[in-house]
Amino acid sequence: MASSLGRLSGSRFWSTALGCGSPRPRAWPPGPATGRFCGTPLGGPGSGGARGLGYGPGTGGAGVGGGARRAPWLVAGLAAGLAGVAAASLQHLARAEMVPRTEGVSGVRERADELALRCSSFMAQPVTALSELRARQGDMKTQMELLIMETQAQVCQALAQLDRGANFSVDRWERKEGGGGISCVLQDGHVFEKAGVSISVVHGTLSEEAAKQMRNRGKVFKTKNGQLAFSAMGVSSVIHPKNPHAPTFHFNYRYFEVEEADGSKQWWFGGGCDLTPTYLNQEDAVHFHKTLKDACDQHDPSLYPKFKKWCDDYFIIKHRGERRGIGGIFFDDLDSPSKEDVFHFVQSCARAVVPSYIPLVQKHCNDPFTPQEKQWQQLRRGRYVEFNLLYDRGTKFGLLTPGSRIESILMSLPLTARWEYMHAPSKNSKEAEILEVLHHPKDWVH
């Protein structure tokens, strides 16, 4: 059952924005957007769907975006916005299947070429050198780094395509303590006021403050002279559309590995995604949650309700008694039944990002709105800032970690926001409707 998914104590976001050094920004795309993606077709079940965390006979899941009746605008939106993407992905997969199964010098060379080809569709070259990735292709750190690079590229290319070819600034940075990252940011586009998708791959020695946070979650480590070696990587994104009827969106998926003094290793995965609409749209909420449920159900049908509740309990602005948005899924410290099983679950969740969110922006990015509706969006963004700065443990973890890159940590904040003293919406208004849901979370899929 889902209880064997490891220790689920605590609810901390590990920041994927650690790092420092001189950034080397560039713009993406260099020319017209091509819509070329790397990986399995978006909206499909993903290569890990058959190897899940489920127990017993079928899980009842139909794959991301599959098995459920969708509203016509959702089907049309996905088809219009992502046509050609699946074809490019299938073409990439066809090339992957052509790699010979036999090894030897030629086999190793062709596998190396396949890795280079896969990386060519990323927003930048991986943080880890290709030579090192080739040398440890079966290692989980390699698999996870390639997944987060792939996810970053998929999301950025989908956003750029939707924003009429808007450019992302691609900012590659290094962390002197070990590792680095790639921050991709679109600002003041046609559709998005600010959209950031950042990856980081870092390693070194945990600070005492970081180790303390982990001990507070029940983790016990064998240290040597108080030192603890770690490796961590993840992808994190926050997207703020201009139109107040298009929702804000966040996702984060990460992997952490600690090497203890005796050489033994502890590892775990974490992540999740959540939706923050300015105005409530029931159809949007059902689509978003149903897509996440389909991704979870590939592995175990008990996962979605567990992680949905965890999300509702984590993203709460305590001093106001309201959730940040209408939720999604959230999980941390997943360390069983095996690395491969949990990795395939995370892979399914990452591949649900585009089909869960992009159709919602396509639907609403050209909706008419009033100055009053724009002002309400600014007030809700103020709430978003309050949560991230006061309560989000990942933000605080990053700010307290030596060598942290502040620009990447605060990438999640909107360009504009508003605070008004004692503001309260009128009763029975559309503004009051969303507040009711934020105070009392709903079950959107049953």
Disulfide bonds with the S-S distance in Angstrom:
none
